Amino acid sequence: MSQNSTGPIQPGQAAPHEQITTEQVSHLASLARIALTPEEIERLTGELGAIVDSIAKVSEIATPDVPATSHPIPLSNVFRDDVVGETLTTEQALAGAPEHDGSRFAVSAILGEEQ
Amino acid sequence: MAKAELMDFDKALEMFEPVLGFEVHVELNTKTKMFSDAPNPAAADGGTGEPNTMITPVDLGLPGSLPVVNEQAVKYSISLGLALGCEIAPSSRFARKNYFYPDLAKNYQISQYDEPIAFDGSVEVELPDGTLFEVPIERAHMEEDAGKLTHVGGATGRIQGAEYSLVDYNRAGVPLVEIVTKTIFGAEHNAPELAKAYVAAIRDIVIGLGISEARMERGNLRCDANVSLRPRTAPGEEPAPLGTRTETKNVNSLRSVERAIRYEIQRQAAILAKGGTIIQETRHWHEDTGVTSAGRPKSDADDYRYFPEPDLLPVEPSRELIEELRAALPEAPAVRRRRLKEAWGFTALEFQDVVNSGLLSEVEATTAAGASAHAARKWWTGEIARIANDRGVDAGTLVSPAHVSELVAMVEDGELTDRLARQVLEGVIAGEGSPQEVTKARGLAVVSDDGALVAAIDEALQSQPDVLQKIRDGKVQAAGAVIGAVMKAMKGQADAARVRELVLERAQQQ
């Protein structure tokens, strides 16, 4: 709902120039479930800052009349017919699972909602 | 769980204005999934497969696997967008919504973010008092469903202390359309009813389009209901800013949608009136107890870091395709309601009764199967609705329109009396088979053999000579006692009108 939704990103609307902080890097690392040492956080903060600066330069050139590109191949509408194909057997599906009960994957309990 | 304090609904409405928003997820009934050619468990004949039997490497996010868009799912999504009065984007894209939860094996859900396929629409909803309400639609976007988790263990589980979850990925990748409303103002006292009517309208639309099985109890149609309250201000004063909202999930029936909204309004009002604050969070609806409970707070977990899905190309439907799909749209539900009302010849009250019960489709399907509109209405809003209400389920889940129509025909043909038909209905609902099968198995058919009836009548007349005399004297109402005795002897399995006819006939011949 729009009451709280994140609005669409407008092309040409450059992100405000901000220095990347160590807090942002450790936040991103925790979202991505990557354990970082304080030294790594320090180094990556500098590296990520350099990347953001480079992107900011591109954003200066990308005016609203330049459409955003998400893919290097100028193709669209690559579709598949709605026809059932081959599926994995349960054994194949579970073959790489560290733990299972014979038909389902077993994972560590995650507190919260039942999906 | 501690029971939350609730404010009286009317008092809550005096102090606060309810502000609503809905996210409805529709599982499409295509033969295959959104991005893989695995069979779709939400298809018409999808059924409930054994766990992890309806999956391909794509659904498990195995390395090297690549998603490919199901064209039928795109067409269905466009049709739905058009039926919601939306604009269809000339170009739309998929995006990755990143989060770690074992319901999706690849650690992201493919969804749409800033370029949804459909946007800016509205749905006309009819409230119980017959007024029409326009629900504004912000967007409808395509995405994939997630797998199913079953939590095992813990204090009550079979393995003491061990807590883990079992994952079935059959549902992972099922095509979904998520319909998001704009913020809805002005529902006021009708907020709970509006919520129910809105979800029923979406259900009617997708059933009309034939793009989803739309069975809420199976999760084909799911509603997340957002509610916030804002304090009322004096006329002429600046309106208060919007209150903090909660999002209630797990609302799996039309009836629950209404109850959940009413509950959240009462719960939030009680907190706010005491000077408390509402926590922005996901809440879970509990069908059995009729309350919501706190889920996870909306915080880091909602930092989804969307970015364009690099494995998929943009969807750019041609003008021709859009117009072709538009031309093929079925009648809009609002137009349909007006047409059905006319065709069925119901009074405004009778028709409203059907609409408010959310049984329009059931009555329509029952008449299409051959029953008269009046008989169909009588059964659905009467006996079936009563049983559904007792059990706390939606009437449409109990029995099929074809079976109701069969039952109506049996009553009209004199094979069943109303009373017997109600017993047959019980059997049908209990899953004992079609009305014909239940009648046979339970031995419920009306005794239409006049010989058996006459024997019983003669016996009754002879044992009540005073009544017999009265009937002969022309006091026809006295026949009631004999009819009663005969019906009892026949265990109710006789047509009372026919018995009456025969009683009067036999009385003169005694």
Contacts between the chains, C-beta under 8 A, distances in Angstrom:
chain1	res1	chain2	res2	distance
A	1	B	21	2.9
A	1	B	22	7.3
A	1	B	23	6.9
A	1	B	138	7.0
A	1	B	180	6.0
A	1	B	181	6.0
A	1	B	182	6.9
A	1	B	183	5.9
A	1	B	226	5.3
A	1	B	245	7.9
A	2	B	21	7.6
A	2	B	138	5.4
A	2	B	180	7.9
A	2	B	182	5.1
A	2	B	183	5.5
A	3	B	19	7.1
A	3	B	21	5.6
A	3	B	183	4.6
A	3	B	226	6.8
A	3	B	228	7.0
A	3	B	242	6.1
A	3	B	245	6.0
A	4	B	245	6.7
A	4	B	280	7.9
A	5	B	138	7.5
A	5	B	180	7.4
A	8	B	114	4.0
A	8	B	115	7.6
A	9	B	114	5.3
A	27	B	300	7.5
A	27	B	303	7.8
A	30	B	300	7.4
A	31	B	98	7.6
A	31	B	300	6.7
A	31	B	303	5.7
A	31	B	305	6.9
A	32	B	98	8.0
A	33	B	100	5.7
A	70	B	93	6.1
A	70	B	308	3.4
A	70	B	309	7.9
A	70	B	310	7.1
A	70	B	314	7.6
A	71	B	308	7.5
A	71	B	310	6.8
A	71	B	313	6.0
A	71	B	314	7.4
A	73	B	313	7.0
A	75	B	313	5.1
A	76	B	91	7.1
A	76	B	313	5.2
A	76	B	314	4.5
A	76	B	315	6.8
A	76	B	316	4.3
A	77	B	313	7.2
A	77	B	314	7.8
A	77	B	315	6.3
A	77	B	316	5.7
A	77	B	317	7.8
A	78	B	68	6.9
A	78	B	69	7.0
A	78	B	312	7.9
A	78	B	313	5.0
A	79	B	68	7.2
A	79	B	69	5.3
A	79	B	70	7.2
A	79	B	71	3.7
A	79	B	74	6.8
A	80	B	32	7.8
A	80	B	37	6.7
A	80	B	68	4.2
A	80	B	69	6.5
A	80	B	70	5.7
A	80	B	71	6.5
A	81	B	71	6.5
A	81	B	72	7.8
A	82	B	30	5.1
A	82	B	31	4.9
A	82	B	32	5.3
A	82	B	70	5.5
A	82	B	71	6.7
A	82	B	72	3.8
A	82	B	73	7.4
A	83	B	31	6.9
A	83	B	32	6.8
A	83	B	37	6.5
A	84	B	31	5.7
A	84	B	32	5.5
A	84	B	37	6.0
A	84	B	38	7.4
A	84	B	39	4.9
A	85	B	32	7.5
A	85	B	37	3.4
A	85	B	38	7.4
A	85	B	56	7.1
A	86	B	37	7.8
A	86	B	56	7.4
A	87	B	38	5.3
A	87	B	39	7.0
A	87	B	53	6.7
A	87	B	54	6.1
A	87	B	55	6.0
A	87	B	56	5.7
A	88	B	52	7.9
A	88	B	55	5.6
A	88	B	56	6.2
A	88	B	57	6.9
A	88	B	60	7.5
A	89	B	53	7.7
A	90	B	50	7.1
A	90	B	51	7.2
A	90	B	52	4.8
A	90	B	53	5.8
A	93	B	52	4.7
A	93	B	55	5.7
A	93	B	60	6.5
A	93	B	169	7.4
A	94	B	52	6.8
A	96	B	62	7.9
A	99	B	164	7.8
A	101	B	166	5.9
A	103	B	50	6.5
A	103	B	51	4.4
A	103	B	52	6.1
A	103	B	168	7.7
A	104	B	51	4.8
A	104	B	52	6.3
A	104	B	150	7.4
A	104	B	166	3.9
A	104	B	167	5.7
A	104	B	168	5.2
A	105	B	52	7.6
A	105	B	102	7.3
A	105	B	166	6.9
A	105	B	167	4.2
A	105	B	169	7.6
A	106	B	164	5.3
A	106	B	165	7.3
A	106	B	166	5.8
A	106	B	167	7.8
A	107	B	102	4.4
A	107	B	164	6.5
A	107	B	165	5.2
A	107	B	166	7.9
A	107	B	167	6.0
A	108	B	163	8.0
A	108	B	164	6.2
A	108	B	165	7.4
A	109	B	151	6.1
A	109	B	152	7.9
A	109	B	153	6.8
A	109	B	154	7.6
A	109	B	163	3.8
A	109	B	164	5.2
A	109	B	165	5.3
A	110	B	101	6.7
A	110	B	102	6.8
A	110	B	149	7.8
A	110	B	165	6.5
A	112	B	295	6.2
A	112	B	296	5.1
A	113	B	249	7.1
A	113	B	250	7.8
A	113	B	282	7.2
A	113	B	284	6.4
A	113	B	295	5.2
A	113	B	296	7.0
A	114	B	149	6.6
A	114	B	150	7.8
A	114	B	151	6.2
A	114	B	250	8.0
A	115	B	101	8.0
A	115	B	103	4.9
A	115	B	146	6.2
A	115	B	147	7.6
A	115	B	148	6.2
A	115	B	149	4.9
